[in-house]
Amino acid sequence: MYYWQDDTIYLANNDPGSLVDSYGLLDLALGIESNDGRYAAQFYVKNVTDEFYPTDIVIAGGFGLAHGNQLAFNYTRRFGVMLSVNF
């Protein structure tokens, strides 16, 4: 799956200093499922290209802007395995 976020101005007053450039995120998944659908396994990778993007903007002491919360969990590449059993 591919997600695209166009250029965004984060502050309501349309301050051009709060402009964040556009970015794209690619997520991939590969899975298998039993014939009866009871068991399934999936390997996934989120943010395959390891795209760095801010998750919010904060005012830094009233003297300009700083990209905040940039180390949030959802910004970095991550992978995992999901197992499921249907009853």
HTML snippet that shows the backbone in 3Dmol.js (N, CA, C, O; Angstrom):
<script src="https://3Dmol.org/build/3Dmol-min.js"></script>
<div id="view" style="width:600px;height:400px;position:relative"></div>
<script>
const pdb = `
ATOM      1  N   MET A   1       0.847  -1.158   0.000  1.00  0.00           N
ATOM      2  CA  MET A   1       0.000   0.000   0.000  1.00  0.00           C
ATOM      3  C   MET A   1       0.901   1.232   0.000  1.00  0.00           C
ATOM      4  O   MET A   1       1.945   1.245   0.653  1.00  0.00           O
ATOM      5  N   TYR A   2       0.502   2.246  -0.721  1.00  0.00           N
ATOM      6  CA  TYR A   2       1.272   3.476  -0.788  1.00  0.00           C
ATOM      7  C   TYR A   2       0.400   4.631  -0.325  1.00  0.00           C
ATOM      8  O   TYR A   2      -0.733   4.786  -0.781  1.00  0.00           O
ATOM      9  N   TYR A   3       0.931   5.440   0.582  1.00  0.00           N
ATOM     10  CA  TYR A   3       0.227   6.607   1.100  1.00  0.00           C
ATOM     11  C   TYR A   3       0.990   7.851   0.668  1.00  0.00           C
ATOM     12  O   TYR A   3       2.220   7.870   0.703  1.00  0.00           O
ATOM     13  N   TRP A   4       0.277   8.875   0.267  1.00  0.00           N
ATOM     14  CA  TRP A   4       0.889  10.127  -0.132  1.00  0.00           C
ATOM     15  C   TRP A   4       0.329  11.262   0.708  1.00  0.00           C
ATOM     16  O   TRP A   4      -0.885  11.372   0.874  1.00  0.00           O
ATOM     17  N   GLN A   5       1.206  12.107   1.240  1.00  0.00           N
ATOM     18  CA  GLN A   5       0.797  13.302   1.960  1.00  0.00           C
ATOM     19  C   GLN A   5       1.390  14.486   1.221  1.00  0.00           C
ATOM     20  O   GLN A   5       2.610  14.620   1.133  1.00  0.00           O
ATOM     21  N   ASP A   6       0.539  15.337   0.694  1.00  0.00           N
ATOM     22  CA  ASP A   6       0.996  16.511  -0.035  1.00  0.00           C
ATOM     23  C   ASP A   6       1.539  17.554   0.936  1.00  0.00           C
ATOM     24  O   ASP A   6       1.382  17.414   2.149  1.00  0.00           O
ATOM     25  N   ASP A   7       2.173  18.594   0.411  1.00  0.00           N
ATOM     26  CA  ASP A   7       2.649  19.690   1.258  1.00  0.00           C
ATOM     27  C   ASP A   7       1.522  20.112   2.197  1.00  0.00           C
ATOM     28  O   ASP A   7       0.365  20.211   1.787  1.00  0.00           O
ATOM     29  N   THR A   8       1.870  20.358   3.458  1.00  0.00           N
ATOM     30  CA  THR A   8       0.867  20.714   4.464  1.00  0.00           C
ATOM     31  C   THR A   8       1.365  21.892   5.289  1.00  0.00           C
ATOM     32  O   THR A   8       2.517  21.915   5.723  1.00  0.00           O
ATOM     33  N   ILE A   9       0.497  22.861   5.499  1.00  0.00           N
ATOM     34  CA  ILE A   9       0.783  23.940   6.440  1.00  0.00           C
ATOM     35  C   ILE A   9       0.078  23.571   7.733  1.00  0.00           C
ATOM     36  O   ILE A   9      -1.143  23.410   7.751  1.00  0.00           O
ATOM     37  N   TYR A  10       0.838  23.434   8.817  1.00  0.00           N
ATOM     38  CA  TYR A  10       0.303  22.904  10.064  1.00  0.00           C
ATOM     39  C   TYR A  10      -0.402  23.934  10.944  1.00  0.00           C
ATOM     40  O   TYR A  10      -1.225  23.559  11.780  1.00  0.00           O
ATOM     41  N   LEU A  11      -0.102  25.213  10.777  1.00  0.00           N
ATOM     42  CA  LEU A  11      -0.717  26.204  11.648  1.00  0.00           C
ATOM     43  C   LEU A  11      -1.922  26.852  10.980  1.00  0.00           C
ATOM     44  O   LEU A  11      -1.913  27.099   9.774  1.00  0.00           O
ATOM     45  N   ALA A  12      -2.957  27.124  11.766  1.00  0.00           N
ATOM     46  CA  ALA A  12      -4.216  27.670  11.246  1.00  0.00           C
ATOM     47  C   ALA A  12      -4.055  29.063  10.654  1.00  0.00           C
ATOM     48  O   ALA A  12      -4.883  29.477   9.843  1.00  0.00           O
ATOM     49  N   ASN A  13      -3.008  29.802  11.037  1.00  0.00           N
ATOM     50  CA  ASN A  13      -2.816  31.146  10.496  1.00  0.00           C
ATOM     51  C   ASN A  13      -2.067  31.135   9.154  1.00  0.00           C
ATOM     52  O   ASN A  13      -1.679  32.188   8.647  1.00  0.00           O
ATOM     53  N   ASN A  14      -1.870  29.949   8.588  1.00  0.00           N
ATOM     54  CA  ASN A  14      -1.198  29.757   7.297  1.00  0.00           C
ATOM     55  C   ASN A  14       0.225  30.287   7.274  1.00  0.00           C
ATOM     56  O   ASN A  14       0.698  30.755   6.238  1.00  0.00           O
ATOM     57  N   ASP A  15       0.897  30.220   8.385  1.00  0.00           N
ATOM     58  CA  ASP A  15       2.292  30.637   8.467  1.00  0.00           C
ATOM     59  C   ASP A  15       3.133  29.749   7.555  1.00  0.00           C
ATOM     60  O   ASP A  15       3.170  28.537   7.764  1.00  0.00           O
ATOM     61  N   PRO A  16       3.814  30.314   6.542  1.00  0.00           N
ATOM     62  CA  PRO A  16       4.607  29.488   5.634  1.00  0.00           C
ATOM     63  C   PRO A  16       5.762  28.773   6.334  1.00  0.00           C
ATOM     64  O   PRO A  16       6.304  27.804   5.802  1.00  0.00           O
ATOM     65  N   GLY A  17       6.139  29.244   7.519  1.00  0.00           N
ATOM     66  CA  GLY A  17       7.176  28.564   8.288  1.00  0.00           C
ATOM     67  C   GLY A  17       6.743  27.214   8.813  1.00  0.00           C
ATOM     68  O   GLY A  17       7.581  26.412   9.226  1.00  0.00           O
ATOM     69  N   SER A  18       5.438  26.947   8.805  1.00  0.00           N
ATOM     70  CA  SER A  18       4.939  25.665   9.292  1.00  0.00           C
ATOM     71  C   SER A  18       4.704  24.671   8.159  1.00  0.00           C
ATOM     72  O   SER A  18       4.095  23.620   8.361  1.00  0.00           O
ATOM     73  N   LEU A  19       5.193  25.012   6.957  1.00  0.00           N
ATOM     74  CA  LEU A  19       5.028  24.133   5.797  1.00  0.00           C
ATOM     75  C   LEU A  19       5.895  22.894   5.943  1.00  0.00           C
ATOM     76  O   LEU A  19       7.088  22.995   6.227  1.00  0.00           O
ATOM     77  N   VAL A  20       5.301  21.736   5.751  1.00  0.00           N
ATOM     78  CA  VAL A  20       6.023  20.475   5.745  1.00  0.00           C
ATOM     79  C   VAL A  20       5.923  19.918   4.331  1.00  0.00           C
ATOM     80  O   VAL A  20       4.831  19.821   3.770  1.00  0.00           O
ATOM     81  N   ASP A  21       7.062  19.556   3.762  1.00  0.00           N
ATOM     82  CA  ASP A  21       7.100  19.035   2.400  1.00  0.00           C
ATOM     83  C   ASP A  21       6.312  17.735   2.273  1.00  0.00           C
ATOM     84  O   ASP A  21       6.090  17.020   3.250  1.00  0.00           O
ATOM     85  N   SER A  22       5.905  17.455   1.059  1.00  0.00           N
ATOM     86  CA  SER A  22       5.168  16.229   0.786  1.00  0.00           C
ATOM     87  C   SER A  22       6.074  15.015   0.997  1.00  0.00           C
ATOM     88  O   SER A  22       7.300  15.115   0.941  1.00  0.00           O
ATOM     89  N   TYR A  23       5.444  13.878   1.237  1.00  0.00           N
ATOM     90  CA  TYR A  23       6.191  12.637   1.398  1.00  0.00           C
ATOM     91  C   TYR A  23       5.279  11.464   1.059  1.00  0.00           C
ATOM     92  O   TYR A  23       4.055  11.593   1.072  1.00  0.00           O
ATOM     93  N   GLY A  24       5.881  10.331   0.759  1.00  0.00           N
ATOM     94  CA  GLY A  24       5.140   9.112   0.471  1.00  0.00           C
ATOM     95  C   GLY A  24       5.608   7.995   1.379  1.00  0.00           C
ATOM     96  O   GLY A  24       6.784   7.922   1.735  1.00  0.00           O
ATOM     97  N   LEU A  25       4.690   7.132   1.751  1.00  0.00           N
ATOM     98  CA  LEU A  25       4.996   5.991   2.614  1.00  0.00           C
ATOM     99  C   LEU A  25       4.577   4.705   1.913  1.00  0.00           C
ATOM    100  O   LEU A  25       3.464   4.603   1.398  1.00  0.00           O
ATOM    101  N   LEU A  26       5.469   3.734   1.897  1.00  0.00           N
ATOM    102  CA  LEU A  26       5.195   2.444   1.280  1.00  0.00           C
ATOM    103  C   LEU A  26       5.157   1.370   2.356  1.00  0.00           C
ATOM    104  O   LEU A  26       6.102   1.221   3.130  1.00  0.00           O
ATOM    105  N   ASP A  27       4.063   0.624   2.400  1.00  0.00           N
ATOM    106  CA  ASP A  27       3.911  -0.503   3.314  1.00  0.00           C
ATOM    107  C   ASP A  27       3.731  -1.770   2.487  1.00  0.00           C
ATOM    108  O   ASP A  27       3.012  -1.766   1.488  1.00  0.00           O
ATOM    109  N   LEU A  28       4.374  -2.836   2.897  1.00  0.00           N
ATOM    110  CA  LEU A  28       4.252  -4.120   2.203  1.00  0.00           C
ATOM    111  C   LEU A  28       3.861  -5.209   3.192  1.00  0.00           C
ATOM    112  O   LEU A  28       4.195  -5.140   4.375  1.00  0.00           O
ATOM    113  N   ALA A  29       3.144  -6.221   2.690  1.00  0.00           N
ATOM    114  CA  ALA A  29       2.761  -7.360   3.525  1.00  0.00           C
ATOM    115  C   ALA A  29       2.674  -8.600   2.663  1.00  0.00           C
ATOM    116  O   ALA A  29       2.276  -8.538   1.500  1.00  0.00           O
ATOM    117  N   LEU A  30       3.047  -9.716   3.239  1.00  0.00           N
ATOM    118  CA  LEU A  30       2.964 -11.001   2.567  1.00  0.00           C
ATOM    119  C   LEU A  30       2.439 -11.998   3.585  1.00  0.00           C
ATOM    120  O   LEU A  30       2.968 -12.089   4.693  1.00  0.00           O
ATOM    121  N   GLY A  31       1.406 -12.745   3.223  1.00  0.00           N
ATOM    122  CA  GLY A  31       0.814 -13.653   4.184  1.00  0.00           C
ATOM    123  C   GLY A  31       0.362 -14.959   3.581  1.00  0.00           C
ATOM    124  O   GLY A  31       0.280 -15.118   2.363  1.00  0.00           O
ATOM    125  N   ILE A  32       0.072 -15.885   4.465  1.00  0.00           N
ATOM    126  CA  ILE A  32      -0.495 -17.174   4.079  1.00  0.00           C
ATOM    127  C   ILE A  32      -1.673 -17.466   5.004  1.00  0.00           C
ATOM    128  O   ILE A  32      -1.762 -16.950   6.118  1.00  0.00           O
ATOM    129  N   GLU A  33      -2.575 -18.313   4.500  1.00  0.00           N
ATOM    130  CA  GLU A  33      -3.754 -18.675   5.280  1.00  0.00           C
ATOM    131  C   GLU A  33      -4.083 -20.131   5.017  1.00  0.00           C
ATOM    132  O   GLU A  33      -3.925 -20.611   3.895  1.00  0.00           O
ATOM    133  N   SER A  34      -4.540 -20.839   6.041  1.00  0.00           N
ATOM    134  CA  SER A  34      -4.929 -22.239   5.868  1.00  0.00           C
ATOM    135  C   SER A  34      -6.167 -22.311   4.982  1.00  0.00           C
ATOM    136  O   SER A  34      -6.903 -21.333   4.855  1.00  0.00           O
ATOM    137  N   ASN A  35      -6.390 -23.454   4.378  1.00  0.00           N
ATOM    138  CA  ASN A  35      -7.531 -23.635   3.462  1.00  0.00           C
ATOM    139  C   ASN A  35      -8.867 -23.343   4.129  1.00  0.00           C
ATOM    140  O   ASN A  35      -9.773 -22.810   3.489  1.00  0.00           O
ATOM    141  N   ASP A  36      -8.999 -23.682   5.399  1.00  0.00           N
ATOM    142  CA  ASP A  36     -10.269 -23.441   6.097  1.00  0.00           C
ATOM    143  C   ASP A  36     -10.358 -22.026   6.680  1.00  0.00           C
ATOM    144  O   ASP A  36     -11.386 -21.658   7.249  1.00  0.00           O
ATOM    145  N   GLY A  37      -9.301 -21.236   6.545  1.00  0.00           N
ATOM    146  CA  GLY A  37      -9.319 -19.867   7.032  1.00  0.00           C
ATOM    147  C   GLY A  37      -9.128 -19.723   8.529  1.00  0.00           C
ATOM    148  O   GLY A  37      -9.263 -18.627   9.073  1.00  0.00           O
ATOM    149  N   ARG A  38      -8.818 -20.813   9.194  1.00  0.00           N
ATOM    150  CA  ARG A  38      -8.686 -20.752  10.652  1.00  0.00           C
ATOM    151  C   ARG A  38      -7.351 -20.140  11.101  1.00  0.00           C
ATOM    152  O   ARG A  38      -7.305 -19.398  12.082  1.00  0.00           O
ATOM    153  N   TYR A  39      -6.292 -20.449  10.395  1.00  0.00           N
ATOM    154  CA  TYR A  39      -4.961 -19.963  10.771  1.00  0.00           C
ATOM    155  C   TYR A  39      -4.419 -19.053   9.678  1.00  0.00           C
ATOM    156  O   TYR A  39      -4.650 -19.280   8.490  1.00  0.00           O
ATOM    157  N   ALA A  40      -3.701 -18.026  10.093  1.00  0.00           N
ATOM    158  CA  ALA A  40      -3.082 -17.121   9.127  1.00  0.00           C
ATOM    159  C   ALA A  40      -1.800 -16.556   9.720  1.00  0.00           C
ATOM    160  O   ALA A  40      -1.669 -16.404  10.935  1.00  0.00           O
ATOM    161  N   ALA A  41      -0.872 -16.252   8.847  1.00  0.00           N
ATOM    162  CA  ALA A  41       0.374 -15.607   9.250  1.00  0.00           C
ATOM    163  C   ALA A  41       0.701 -14.536   8.213  1.00  0.00           C
ATOM    164  O   ALA A  41       0.470 -14.712   7.017  1.00  0.00           O
ATOM    165  N   GLN A  42       1.239 -13.436   8.697  1.00  0.00           N
ATOM    166  CA  GLN A  42       1.567 -12.334   7.801  1.00  0.00           C
ATOM    167  C   GLN A  42       2.863 -11.680   8.256  1.00  0.00           C
ATOM    168  O   GLN A  42       3.044 -11.396   9.440  1.00  0.00           O
ATOM    169  N   PHE A  43       3.756 -11.444   7.313  1.00  0.00           N
ATOM    170  CA  PHE A  43       4.964 -10.668   7.557  1.00  0.00           C
ATOM    171  C   PHE A  43       4.723  -9.302   6.941  1.00  0.00           C
ATOM    172  O   PHE A  43       4.271  -9.212   5.799  1.00  0.00           O
ATOM    173  N   TYR A  44       5.017  -8.233   7.678  1.00  0.00           N
ATOM    174  CA  TYR A  44       4.768  -6.889   7.153  1.00  0.00           C
ATOM    175  C   TYR A  44       5.965  -5.978   7.388  1.00  0.00           C
ATOM    176  O   TYR A  44       6.753  -6.176   8.313  1.00  0.00           O
ATOM    177  N   VAL A  45       6.077  -4.979   6.528  1.00  0.00           N
ATOM    178  CA  VAL A  45       7.068  -3.918   6.674  1.00  0.00           C
ATOM    179  C   VAL A  45       6.327  -2.606   6.493  1.00  0.00           C
ATOM    180  O   VAL A  45       5.661  -2.406   5.478  1.00  0.00           O
ATOM    181  N   LYS A  46       6.434  -1.717   7.458  1.00  0.00           N
ATOM    182  CA  LYS A  46       5.829  -0.385   7.399  1.00  0.00           C
ATOM    183  C   LYS A  46       6.917   0.628   7.092  1.00  0.00           C
ATOM    184  O   LYS A  46       8.021   0.534   7.629  1.00  0.00           O
ATOM    185  N   ASN A  47       6.622   1.588   6.244  1.00  0.00           N
ATOM    186  CA  ASN A  47       7.565   2.639   5.861  1.00  0.00           C
ATOM    187  C   ASN A  47       8.839   2.025   5.285  1.00  0.00           C
ATOM    188  O   ASN A  47       9.940   2.260   5.784  1.00  0.00           O
ATOM    189  N   VAL A  48       8.666   1.234   4.225  1.00  0.00           N
ATOM    190  CA  VAL A  48       9.756   0.480   3.604  1.00  0.00           C
ATOM    191  C   VAL A  48      10.943   1.372   3.254  1.00  0.00           C
ATOM    192  O   VAL A  48      12.091   0.976   3.457  1.00  0.00           O
ATOM    193  N   THR A  49      10.689   2.550   2.739  1.00  0.00           N
ATOM    194  CA  THR A  49      11.767   3.445   2.304  1.00  0.00           C
ATOM    195  C   THR A  49      12.369   4.251   3.451  1.00  0.00           C
ATOM    196  O   THR A  49      13.254   5.077   3.227  1.00  0.00           O
ATOM    197  N   ASP A  50      11.905   4.022   4.663  1.00  0.00           N
ATOM    198  CA  ASP A  50      12.388   4.712   5.867  1.00  0.00           C
ATOM    199  C   ASP A  50      12.314   6.231   5.704  1.00  0.00           C
ATOM    200  O   ASP A  50      13.264   6.955   6.003  1.00  0.00           O
ATOM    201  N   GLU A  51      11.166   6.685   5.225  1.00  0.00           N
ATOM    202  CA  GLU A  51      10.915   8.108   4.998  1.00  0.00           C
ATOM    203  C   GLU A  51      10.790   8.839   6.331  1.00  0.00           C
ATOM    204  O   GLU A  51       9.983   8.462   7.181  1.00  0.00           O
ATOM    205  N   PHE A  52      11.593   9.885   6.506  1.00  0.00           N
ATOM    206  CA  PHE A  52      11.542  10.678   7.732  1.00  0.00           C
ATOM    207  C   PHE A  52      10.537  11.807   7.547  1.00  0.00           C
ATOM    208  O   PHE A  52      10.630  12.567   6.584  1.00  0.00           O
ATOM    209  N   TYR A  53       9.580  11.922   8.457  1.00  0.00           N
ATOM    210  CA  TYR A  53       8.568  12.974   8.350  1.00  0.00           C
ATOM    211  C   TYR A  53       8.126  13.397   9.745  1.00  0.00           C
ATOM    212  O   TYR A  53       8.062  12.573  10.657  1.00  0.00           O
ATOM    213  N   PRO A  54       7.820  14.690   9.911  1.00  0.00           N
ATOM    214  CA  PRO A  54       7.341  15.150  11.214  1.00  0.00           C
ATOM    215  C   PRO A  54       5.900  14.713  11.438  1.00  0.00           C
ATOM    216  O   PRO A  54       5.107  14.623  10.501  1.00  0.00           O
ATOM    217  N   THR A  55       5.580  14.447  12.687  1.00  0.00           N
ATOM    218  CA  THR A  55       4.210  14.061  13.006  1.00  0.00           C
ATOM    219  C   THR A  55       3.411  15.212  13.579  1.00  0.00           C
ATOM    220  O   THR A  55       2.191  15.107  13.704  1.00  0.00           O
ATOM    221  N   ASP A  56       4.070  16.316  13.935  1.00  0.00           N
ATOM    222  CA  ASP A  56       3.367  17.529  14.326  1.00  0.00           C
ATOM    223  C   ASP A  56       4.344  18.697  14.357  1.00  0.00           C
ATOM    224  O   ASP A  56       5.552  18.502  14.219  1.00  0.00           O
ATOM    225  N   ILE A  57       3.837  19.889  14.535  1.00  0.00           N
ATOM    226  CA  ILE A  57       4.637  21.110  14.606  1.00  0.00           C
ATOM    227  C   ILE A  57       4.322  21.780  15.936  1.00  0.00           C
ATOM    228  O   ILE A  57       3.164  21.831  16.352  1.00  0.00           O
ATOM    229  N   VAL A  58       5.342  22.290  16.596  1.00  0.00           N
ATOM    230  CA  VAL A  58       5.128  23.009  17.849  1.00  0.00           C
ATOM    231  C   VAL A  58       5.819  24.367  17.772  1.00  0.00           C
ATOM    232  O   VAL A  58       6.817  24.526  17.070  1.00  0.00           O
ATOM    233  N   ILE A  59       5.280  25.338  18.498  1.00  0.00           N
ATOM    234  CA  ILE A  59       5.919  26.643  18.606  1.00  0.00           C
ATOM    235  C   ILE A  59       6.996  26.538  19.679  1.00  0.00           C
ATOM    236  O   ILE A  59       6.721  26.108  20.799  1.00  0.00           O
ATOM    237  N   ALA A  60       8.206  26.925  19.341  1.00  0.00           N
ATOM    238  CA  ALA A  60       9.327  26.833  20.280  1.00  0.00           C
ATOM    239  C   ALA A  60       9.538  28.183  20.956  1.00  0.00           C
ATOM    240  O   ALA A  60      10.292  29.018  20.455  1.00  0.00           O
ATOM    241  N   GLY A  61       8.882  28.398  22.077  1.00  0.00           N
ATOM    242  CA  GLY A  61       9.069  29.605  22.857  1.00  0.00           C
ATOM    243  C   GLY A  61       8.650  30.887  22.164  1.00  0.00           C
ATOM    244  O   GLY A  61       9.090  31.971  22.547  1.00  0.00           O
ATOM    245  N   GLY A  62       7.806  30.778  21.151  1.00  0.00           N
ATOM    246  CA  GLY A  62       7.341  31.954  20.447  1.00  0.00           C
ATOM    247  C   GLY A  62       8.367  32.549  19.503  1.00  0.00           C
ATOM    248  O   GLY A  62       8.110  33.595  18.908  1.00  0.00           O
ATOM    249  N   PHE A  63       9.520  31.917  19.346  1.00  0.00           N
ATOM    250  CA  PHE A  63      10.589  32.450  18.497  1.00  0.00           C
ATOM    251  C   PHE A  63      10.793  31.592  17.254  1.00  0.00           C
ATOM    252  O   PHE A  63      11.934  31.338  16.870  1.00  0.00           O
ATOM    253  N   GLY A  64       9.755  31.156  16.640  1.00  0.00           N
ATOM    254  CA  GLY A  64       9.892  30.338  15.442  1.00  0.00           C
ATOM    255  C   GLY A  64       9.303  28.966  15.657  1.00  0.00           C
ATOM    256  O   GLY A  64       8.682  28.681  16.681  1.00  0.00           O
ATOM    257  N   LEU A  65       9.509  28.143  14.690  1.00  0.00           N
ATOM    258  CA  LEU A  65       8.899  26.815  14.708  1.00  0.00           C
ATOM    259  C   LEU A  65       9.951  25.735  14.810  1.00  0.00           C
ATOM    260  O   LEU A  65      11.085  25.893  14.358  1.00  0.00           O
ATOM    261  N   ALA A  66       9.558  24.665  15.397  1.00  0.00           N
ATOM    262  CA  ALA A  66      10.411  23.482  15.434  1.00  0.00           C
ATOM    263  C   ALA A  66       9.535  22.288  15.108  1.00  0.00           C
ATOM    264  O   ALA A  66       8.390  22.211  15.554  1.00  0.00           O
ATOM    265  N   HIS A  67      10.060  21.372  14.343  1.00  0.00           N
ATOM    266  CA  HIS A  67       9.314  20.139  14.095  1.00  0.00           C
ATOM    267  C   HIS A  67       9.348  19.342  15.383  1.00  0.00           C
ATOM    268  O   HIS A  67      10.420  19.081  15.928  1.00  0.00           O
ATOM    269  N   GLY A  68       8.194  18.960  15.866  1.00  0.00           N
ATOM    270  CA  GLY A  68       8.134  18.274  17.143  1.00  0.00           C
ATOM    271  C   GLY A  68       7.748  16.823  16.996  1.00  0.00           C
ATOM    272  O   GLY A  68       7.205  16.421  15.967  1.00  0.00           O
ATOM    273  N   ASN A  69       8.016  16.056  17.988  1.00  0.00           N
ATOM    274  CA  ASN A  69       7.582  14.670  18.064  1.00  0.00           C
ATOM    275  C   ASN A  69       8.078  13.856  16.878  1.00  0.00           C
ATOM    276  O   ASN A  69       7.377  12.953  16.421  1.00  0.00           O
ATOM    277  N   GLN A  70       9.266  14.152  16.369  1.00  0.00           N
ATOM    278  CA  GLN A  70       9.747  13.488  15.170  1.00  0.00           C
ATOM    279  C   GLN A  70      10.211  12.062  15.409  1.00  0.00           C
ATOM    280  O   GLN A  70      10.464  11.330  14.452  1.00  0.00           O
ATOM    281  N   LEU A  71      10.325  11.663  16.635  1.00  0.00           N
ATOM    282  CA  LEU A  71      10.752  10.304  16.907  1.00  0.00           C
ATOM    283  C   LEU A  71       9.585   9.418  17.330  1.00  0.00           C
ATOM    284  O   LEU A  71       9.771   8.418  18.023  1.00  0.00           O
ATOM    285  N   ALA A  72       8.388   9.795  16.909  1.00  0.00           N
ATOM    286  CA  ALA A  72       7.208   8.989  17.214  1.00  0.00           C
ATOM    287  C   ALA A  72       7.338   7.615  16.555  1.00  0.00           C
ATOM    288  O   ALA A  72       8.022   7.468  15.542  1.00  0.00           O
ATOM    289  N   PHE A  73       6.688   6.629  17.126  1.00  0.00           N
ATOM    290  CA  PHE A  73       6.776   5.246  16.651  1.00  0.00           C
ATOM    291  C   PHE A  73       6.435   5.118  15.179  1.00  0.00           C
ATOM    292  O   PHE A  73       7.057   4.327  14.471  1.00  0.00           O
ATOM    293  N   ASN A  74       5.462   5.879  14.705  1.00  0.00           N
ATOM    294  CA  ASN A  74       4.981   5.668  13.343  1.00  0.00           C
ATOM    295  C   ASN A  74       5.863   6.277  12.267  1.00  0.00           C
ATOM    296  O   ASN A  74       5.573   6.089  11.085  1.00  0.00           O
ATOM    297  N   TYR A  75       6.923   6.996  12.610  1.00  0.00           N
ATOM    298  CA  TYR A  75       7.716   7.635  11.572  1.00  0.00           C
ATOM    299  C   TYR A  75       8.790   6.724  10.995  1.00  0.00           C
ATOM    300  O   TYR A  75       9.233   6.958   9.870  1.00  0.00           O
ATOM    301  N   THR A  76       9.219   5.716  11.703  1.00  0.00           N
ATOM    302  CA  THR A  76      10.378   4.939  11.298  1.00  0.00           C
ATOM    303  C   THR A  76       9.988   3.610  10.643  1.00  0.00           C
ATOM    304  O   THR A  76       8.881   3.108  10.839  1.00  0.00           O
ATOM    305  N   ARG A  77      10.908   3.057   9.870  1.00  0.00           N
ATOM    306  CA  ARG A  77      10.660   1.739   9.271  1.00  0.00           C
ATOM    307  C   ARG A  77      10.555   0.709  10.395  1.00  0.00           C
ATOM    308  O   ARG A  77      11.326   0.733  11.354  1.00  0.00           O
ATOM    309  N   ARG A  78       9.604  -0.176  10.257  1.00  0.00           N
ATOM    310  CA  ARG A  78       9.455  -1.246  11.232  1.00  0.00           C
ATOM    311  C   ARG A  78       8.870  -2.464  10.536  1.00  0.00           C
ATOM    312  O   ARG A  78       8.241  -2.342   9.485  1.00  0.00           O
ATOM    313  N   PHE A  79       9.072  -3.609  11.105  1.00  0.00           N
ATOM    314  CA  PHE A  79       8.575  -4.843  10.513  1.00  0.00           C
ATOM    315  C   PHE A  79       8.116  -5.766  11.626  1.00  0.00           C
ATOM    316  O   PHE A  79       8.448  -5.581  12.797  1.00  0.00           O
ATOM    317  N   GLY A  80       7.349  -6.755  11.230  1.00  0.00           N
ATOM    318  CA  GLY A  80       6.857  -7.689  12.226  1.00  0.00           C
ATOM    319  C   GLY A  80       6.118  -8.852  11.593  1.00  0.00           C
ATOM    320  O   GLY A  80       5.996  -8.957  10.373  1.00  0.00           O
ATOM    321  N   VAL A  81       5.635  -9.711  12.451  1.00  0.00           N
ATOM    322  CA  VAL A  81       4.864 -10.885  12.044  1.00  0.00           C
ATOM    323  C   VAL A  81       3.556 -10.856  12.811  1.00  0.00           C
ATOM    324  O   VAL A  81       3.533 -10.602  14.016  1.00  0.00           O
ATOM    325  N   MET A  82       2.475 -11.116  12.107  1.00  0.00           N
ATOM    326  CA  MET A  82       1.169 -11.182  12.750  1.00  0.00           C
ATOM    327  C   MET A  82       0.618 -12.593  12.539  1.00  0.00           C
ATOM    328  O   MET A  82       0.532 -13.080  11.412  1.00  0.00           O
ATOM    329  N   LEU A  83       0.253 -13.231  13.632  1.00  0.00           N
ATOM    330  CA  LEU A  83      -0.348 -14.555  13.597  1.00  0.00           C
ATOM    331  C   LEU A  83      -1.772 -14.464  14.089  1.00  0.00           C
ATOM    332  O   LEU A  83      -2.058 -13.731  15.036  1.00  0.00           O
ATOM    333  N   SER A  84      -2.669 -15.196  13.460  1.00  0.00           N
ATOM    334  CA  SER A  84      -4.056 -15.156  13.914  1.00  0.00           C
ATOM    335  C   SER A  84      -4.699 -16.535  13.836  1.00  0.00           C
ATOM    336  O   SER A  84      -4.365 -17.364  12.989  1.00  0.00           O
ATOM    337  N   VAL A  85      -5.633 -16.740  14.755  1.00  0.00           N
ATOM    338  CA  VAL A  85      -6.434 -17.962  14.807  1.00  0.00           C
ATOM    339  C   VAL A  85      -7.889 -17.534  14.919  1.00  0.00           C
ATOM    340  O   VAL A  85      -8.239 -16.751  15.801  1.00  0.00           O
ATOM    341  N   ASN A  86      -8.731 -18.036  14.042  1.00  0.00           N
ATOM    342  CA  ASN A  86     -10.169 -17.753  14.096  1.00  0.00           C
ATOM    343  C   ASN A  86     -10.887 -18.917  14.758  1.00  0.00           C
ATOM    344  O   ASN A  86     -10.663 -20.074  14.402  1.00  0.00           O
ATOM    345  N   PHE A  87     -11.739 -18.617  15.708  1.00  0.00           N
ATOM    346  CA  PHE A  87     -12.491 -19.648  16.437  1.00  0.00           C
ATOM    347  C   PHE A  87     -13.849 -19.842  15.843  1.00  0.00           C
ATOM    348  O   PHE A  87     -14.622 -20.669  16.326  1.00  0.00           O
TER     349      PHE A  87
END
`;
const viewer = $3Dmol.createViewer("view");
viewer.addModel(pdb, "pdb");
viewer.setStyle({}, {cartoon: {color: "spectrum"}});
viewer.zoomTo();
viewer.render();
</script>
